[in-house]
Amino acid sequence: MTQANSSLLVVGSVAVDWVITPTAERKESVGGSATFFSMAASYFGSVRLVGIVGTDFPKQAVEDLRSRGVDMAGLEVVPDGLTFRWKGRYHANMNDRDTLETQLNVFETFDPKLPDAYRSSDLLFLANIQPDLQLRVLDQVERPRLVGLDTMNLWIGTARAKLLEVLKRVDVLMINEEEARQLTEEPNLVKAAAMIAELGPKSVVIKRGEYGAMLFHDGQIFAAPALPLANVIDPTGAGDSFAGGFMGYLGRVGEMTGEHLRSAMIYGSVLASYCVEGFSYDNIAALDHAKIDARYDAFSRLTQFERATLG
């Protein structure tokens, strides 16, 4: 890959999770959409993070992000404040989970303010935060070449009007299949993606968990498979890691053609697959480019085949 030296800005949550799976548990697991995104995207170029934490947020996590080259000038630390905390339990299939507890803490009053140097970022990813906050961020940036967006069923149901305003100003929407159907009231994903494109986004990525993800762009459909894994440890952050790999790659190559978007889908899937094989960002932080490229090749082989001759 050629280096385009693009700057990538992410605005989202930084959290401490209590994760319970059928086989293990971690009480102080660093999480948050901006955290996972930044760790994954850092393998492709410079990342700028905007978020908010309390003084209880682990200092080691800040150092881990900095060691990956993430610019942390946009991380607000509230004196005597407590970090956003989430507790959840995964079911045996590791796809479904129950939220047991949510403590918004300092995240409840999060009002993202971009450092001056961040306003000219080439790419912007609006992670899963309130649409009103996403609009405030969009009003602070200058002219990013690409804006990516994540959302969730809560905002679709409670802040639809604001979300529709945001959608008019983004290039790529990342959404799961349940949310796509909720947003459009259309059960068929192909039709749902076409309806979403009419709302503004030039490209729509529908995440399907263990079934991979689908890209809808310029009238074309591309399906990226999910890599079959023997050991799924913690699915938390998989979608955000996917987004980090996706946006990070596009920033690296500096182009947004259909071909590059398809490659971005695979790089996103690679980072997501590594993420779920460990708690928090542990497994992502231990990667190198050789491991990333090796798994990219593994994804490519999943769908390689030659047409058999009819006898």
C-alpha positions as CSV (number, residue, x, y, z in Angstrom):
1,M,0.0,0.0,0.0
2,T,1.1,3.5,-0.7
3,Q,1.1,6.0,2.1
4,A,-1.3,8.9,1.5
5,N,-0.5,10.6,4.9
6,S,-4.1,11.3,5.5
7,S,-5.2,12.4,9.0
8,L,-8.1,10.5,10.5
9,L,-10.3,11.9,13.2
10,V,-12.7,9.8,15.4
11,V,-15.2,11.1,17.9
12,G,-16.9,8.6,20.2
13,S,-17.0,6.9,23.6
14,V,-14.1,5.9,25.7
15,A,-15.2,3.5,28.4
16,V,-14.5,0.8,31.0
17,D,-16.4,-2.4,30.6
18,W,-17.3,-5.3,32.7
19,V,-17.6,-8.2,30.3
20,I,-19.0,-11.6,31.1
21,T,-18.8,-14.5,28.6
22,P,-19.8,-18.1,29.0
23,T,-16.2,-19.0,29.8
24,A,-14.5,-16.0,31.2
25,E,-15.0,-12.6,32.8
26,R,-13.1,-9.3,33.0
27,K,-14.3,-6.5,35.4
28,E,-12.0,-3.7,34.2
29,S,-11.9,-4.1,30.5
30,V,-11.1,-0.9,28.5
31,G,-13.7,-0.3,25.9
32,G,-15.5,2.4,24.0
33,S,-16.1,2.9,20.3
34,A,-13.3,5.5,19.9
35,T,-10.9,3.3,21.7
36,F,-11.4,0.2,19.5
37,F,-11.6,2.3,16.3
38,S,-8.3,4.1,17.1
39,M,-6.4,0.9,17.9
40,A,-7.5,-0.7,14.7
41,A,-7.0,2.3,12.5
42,S,-3.5,3.0,13.9
43,Y,-2.0,0.3,11.7
44,F,-2.7,2.4,8.6
45,G,-1.8,5.9,9.6
46,S,-2.3,8.8,12.1
47,V,-5.4,8.8,14.2
48,R,-6.8,11.7,16.3
49,L,-9.2,10.8,19.1
50,V,-11.9,12.9,20.7
51,G,-13.6,11.6,23.8
52,I,-14.2,12.1,27.5
53,V,-13.1,10.1,30.6
54,G,-12.9,10.5,34.3
55,T,-9.8,10.3,36.5
56,D,-10.6,6.6,37.0
57,F,-9.7,5.7,33.4
58,P,-6.6,3.5,33.3
59,K,-3.5,5.6,32.6
60,Q,-2.0,2.5,30.9
61,A,-4.7,2.5,28.3
62,V,-3.8,6.1,27.4
63,E,-0.2,5.1,27.1
64,D,-1.2,2.1,25.0
65,L,-3.0,4.3,22.5
66,R,-0.2,6.8,22.4
67,S,2.3,4.0,21.8
68,R,0.3,3.2,18.7
69,G,0.7,6.7,17.5
70,V,-2.8,7.9,18.4
71,D,-3.0,11.7,19.0
72,M,-4.7,12.0,22.5
73,A,-4.9,15.8,22.6
74,G,-8.7,15.5,22.1
75,L,-9.3,13.3,25.1
76,E,-10.9,15.4,27.9
77,V,-10.2,14.2,31.4
78,V,-12.8,15.5,33.9
79,P,-11.3,16.1,37.4
80,D,-12.9,13.9,40.0
81,G,-15.2,12.5,37.3
82,L,-16.0,8.9,36.6
83,T,-15.6,7.2,33.2
84,F,-18.6,5.8,31.2
85,R,-19.1,2.2,32.3
86,W,-21.0,-0.7,30.7
87,K,-21.6,-4.2,32.0
88,G,-22.8,-7.0,29.8
89,R,-23.2,-10.7,29.6
90,Y,-22.8,-12.7,26.3
91,H,-25.0,-15.7,25.5
92,A,-23.5,-19.1,24.6
93,N,-23.6,-18.3,20.9
94,M,-21.4,-15.1,21.5
95,N,-23.7,-13.1,19.2
96,D,-26.4,-12.1,21.6
97,R,-25.8,-10.2,24.8
98,D,-27.7,-8.6,27.7
99,T,-26.8,-5.2,29.1
100,L,-26.8,-5.6,32.8
101,E,-25.7,-2.1,33.8
102,T,-24.9,1.3,32.1
103,Q,-23.4,4.2,34.0
104,L,-23.0,7.2,31.7
105,N,-21.0,9.3,34.2
106,V,-19.0,12.0,32.4
107,F,-20.2,10.8,29.1
108,E,-23.7,12.2,29.9
109,T,-22.5,15.7,29.5
110,F,-20.0,15.1,26.7
111,D,-19.8,18.1,24.4
112,P,-17.1,17.4,21.8
113,K,-14.8,20.3,21.2
114,L,-12.2,19.7,18.5
115,P,-8.6,21.1,19.0
116,D,-7.8,23.5,16.3
117,A,-5.4,21.1,14.6
118,Y,-8.1,18.5,14.3
119,R,-10.5,20.7,12.3
120,S,-8.7,20.1,9.0
121,S,-8.6,16.3,9.3
122,D,-8.9,14.5,6.0
123,L,-11.2,11.8,7.2
124,L,-13.8,11.9,10.0
125,F,-15.5,9.0,11.6
126,L,-18.5,9.8,13.8
127,A,-18.8,6.8,16.1
128,N,-21.9,5.8,18.0
129,I,-22.9,8.9,19.9
130,Q,-26.1,11.1,19.9
131,P,-26.9,12.5,16.5
132,D,-27.0,16.0,18.0
133,L,-23.4,15.6,19.1
134,Q,-22.5,14.3,15.6
135,L,-23.9,17.4,14.1
136,R,-21.9,19.6,16.4
137,V,-18.7,17.8,15.3
138,L,-19.6,18.2,11.6
139,D,-20.1,22.0,12.2
140,Q,-16.5,22.1,13.6
141,V,-14.6,20.4,10.8
142,E,-13.6,22.1,7.6
143,R,-13.8,19.9,4.5
144,P,-13.0,16.2,5.2
145,R,-12.7,14.1,2.1
146,L,-14.7,11.3,3.6
147,V,-17.1,11.2,6.5
148,G,-18.1,7.9,8.0
149,L,-20.9,7.3,10.5
150,D,-22.1,4.7,13.0
151,T,-25.4,4.8,14.8
152,M,-27.7,2.5,16.8
153,N,-31.3,1.5,17.2
154,L,-31.7,3.8,20.2
155,W,-31.0,6.9,18.1
156,I,-33.2,5.6,15.2
157,G,-36.1,5.3,17.6
158,T,-35.6,8.4,19.8
159,A,-33.6,11.0,17.6
160,R,-34.7,10.1,14.1
161,A,-35.1,13.7,12.8
162,K,-31.5,14.6,14.0
163,L,-30.2,11.4,12.6
164,L,-31.7,12.1,9.2
165,E,-29.9,15.5,9.3
166,V,-26.6,13.8,9.9
167,L,-27.1,11.3,7.1
168,K,-27.4,14.1,4.6
169,R,-23.8,15.0,5.4
170,V,-22.0,11.7,5.5
171,D,-20.4,9.5,2.8
172,V,-20.4,6.1,4.4
173,L,-23.0,4.7,6.9
174,M,-22.1,1.6,8.9
175,I,-25.1,-0.1,10.4
176,N,-26.2,-3.6,11.4
177,E,-29.0,-5.4,9.6
178,E,-31.5,-4.9,12.5
179,E,-30.9,-1.2,12.4
180,A,-31.1,-1.0,8.6
181,R,-34.5,-2.6,8.8
182,Q,-35.6,-0.3,11.6
183,L,-34.4,2.8,9.8
184,T,-36.2,2.0,6.6
185,E,-39.0,-0.3,7.8
186,E,-38.0,-2.6,4.9
187,P,-37.1,-6.2,5.7
188,N,-35.2,-6.8,2.5
189,L,-31.6,-5.6,3.0
190,V,-31.0,-4.8,-0.7
191,K,-34.0,-2.6,-0.8
192,A,-33.2,-1.1,2.6
193,A,-29.7,-0.1,1.5
194,A,-31.1,1.6,-1.6
195,M,-33.5,3.5,0.6
196,I,-30.7,4.6,2.9
197,A,-28.6,5.8,0.0
198,E,-31.5,8.1,-0.9
199,L,-31.1,9.7,2.5
200,G,-27.5,10.9,1.7
201,P,-24.8,8.3,2.2
202,K,-22.9,7.4,-1.0
203,S,-22.0,4.0,0.4
204,V,-23.8,1.8,2.9
205,V,-22.1,-1.0,4.9
206,I,-24.5,-3.4,6.6
207,K,-22.8,-5.5,9.3
208,R,-24.1,-9.0,9.8
209,G,-22.0,-10.4,12.7
210,E,-20.8,-13.9,12.1
211,Y,-22.2,-13.7,8.6
212,G,-19.8,-10.9,7.5
213,A,-20.8,-7.6,6.0
214,M,-22.3,-6.2,2.8
215,L,-21.2,-3.1,0.9
216,F,-23.7,-1.2,-1.3
217,H,-21.9,1.4,-3.5
218,D,-22.7,2.9,-6.9
219,G,-25.4,0.3,-7.6
220,Q,-23.0,-2.6,-6.9
221,I,-23.1,-5.1,-4.0
222,F,-20.1,-6.7,-2.4
223,A,-20.3,-9.3,0.4
224,A,-17.4,-9.8,2.7
225,P,-17.4,-13.1,4.6
226,A,-16.7,-13.6,8.2
227,L,-13.6,-15.7,9.0
228,P,-14.6,-18.9,10.9
229,L,-12.8,-18.7,14.2
230,A,-12.2,-21.5,16.7
231,N,-12.0,-19.3,19.7
232,V,-14.1,-16.2,20.2
233,I,-13.2,-14.6,23.5
234,D,-14.9,-11.2,23.6
235,P,-17.0,-9.8,20.8
236,T,-17.1,-6.3,22.4
237,G,-15.7,-3.7,20.0
238,A,-15.8,-5.9,16.9
239,G,-17.9,-3.4,14.9
240,D,-15.7,-0.5,16.0
241,S,-12.6,-2.4,15.1
242,F,-14.1,-3.1,11.7
243,A,-14.8,0.6,11.2
244,G,-11.2,1.4,12.2
245,G,-9.7,-1.0,9.7
246,F,-12.1,0.2,7.0
247,M,-11.5,3.9,7.5
248,G,-7.8,3.5,8.3
249,Y,-7.2,1.7,5.0
250,L,-9.1,4.3,3.0
251,G,-7.0,7.0,4.7
252,R,-3.8,5.1,3.8
253,V,-4.5,4.7,0.1
254,G,-6.2,8.1,-0.2
255,E,-8.8,6.9,-2.7
256,M,-12.4,5.9,-2.4
257,T,-13.1,3.9,-5.6
258,G,-15.2,0.8,-5.5
259,E,-12.1,-1.4,-5.6
260,H,-10.6,0.4,-2.6
261,L,-13.9,0.2,-0.7
262,R,-14.0,-3.5,-1.2
263,S,-10.4,-3.9,0.1
264,A,-11.4,-1.7,3.0
265,M,-14.2,-4.1,3.8
266,I,-11.7,-7.0,4.0
267,Y,-9.2,-5.0,6.2
268,G,-12.1,-4.1,8.4
269,S,-13.0,-7.7,8.7
270,V,-9.4,-8.6,9.5
271,L,-9.2,-6.2,12.4
272,A,-12.6,-7.3,13.7
273,S,-11.6,-11.0,13.6
274,Y,-8.5,-10.3,15.6
275,C,-10.4,-8.2,18.1
276,V,-12.8,-11.0,19.1
277,E,-9.9,-13.4,19.9
278,G,-9.1,-11.5,23.1
279,F,-10.5,-9.3,25.7
280,S,-10.7,-5.5,25.1
281,Y,-8.1,-4.4,22.6
282,D,-5.4,-6.8,23.8
283,N,-5.2,-8.8,20.6
284,I,-5.3,-5.8,18.3
285,A,-2.4,-4.1,20.2
286,A,-0.3,-7.3,19.7
287,L,-0.6,-7.2,15.9
288,D,1.9,-6.3,13.2
289,H,1.6,-5.8,9.4
290,A,2.7,-9.3,8.6
291,K,-0.2,-10.7,10.7
292,I,-2.7,-8.4,9.2
293,D,-1.6,-9.2,5.6
294,A,-1.6,-13.0,6.4
295,R,-5.2,-12.8,7.6
296,Y,-6.2,-10.6,4.7
297,D,-4.9,-13.4,2.4
298,A,-6.9,-15.9,4.5
299,F,-10.1,-13.9,3.9
300,S,-9.3,-13.8,0.2
301,R,-9.0,-17.6,0.1
302,L,-12.4,-18.0,1.6
303,T,-14.2,-17.1,-1.6
304,Q,-11.6,-18.1,-4.2
305,F,-12.8,-20.8,-6.6
306,E,-12.7,-21.8,-10.2
307,R,-15.7,-22.7,-12.3
308,A,-15.9,-26.4,-12.5
309,T,-16.4,-28.0,-15.9
310,L,-19.7,-29.7,-16.5
311,G,-19.3,-33.3,-17.3
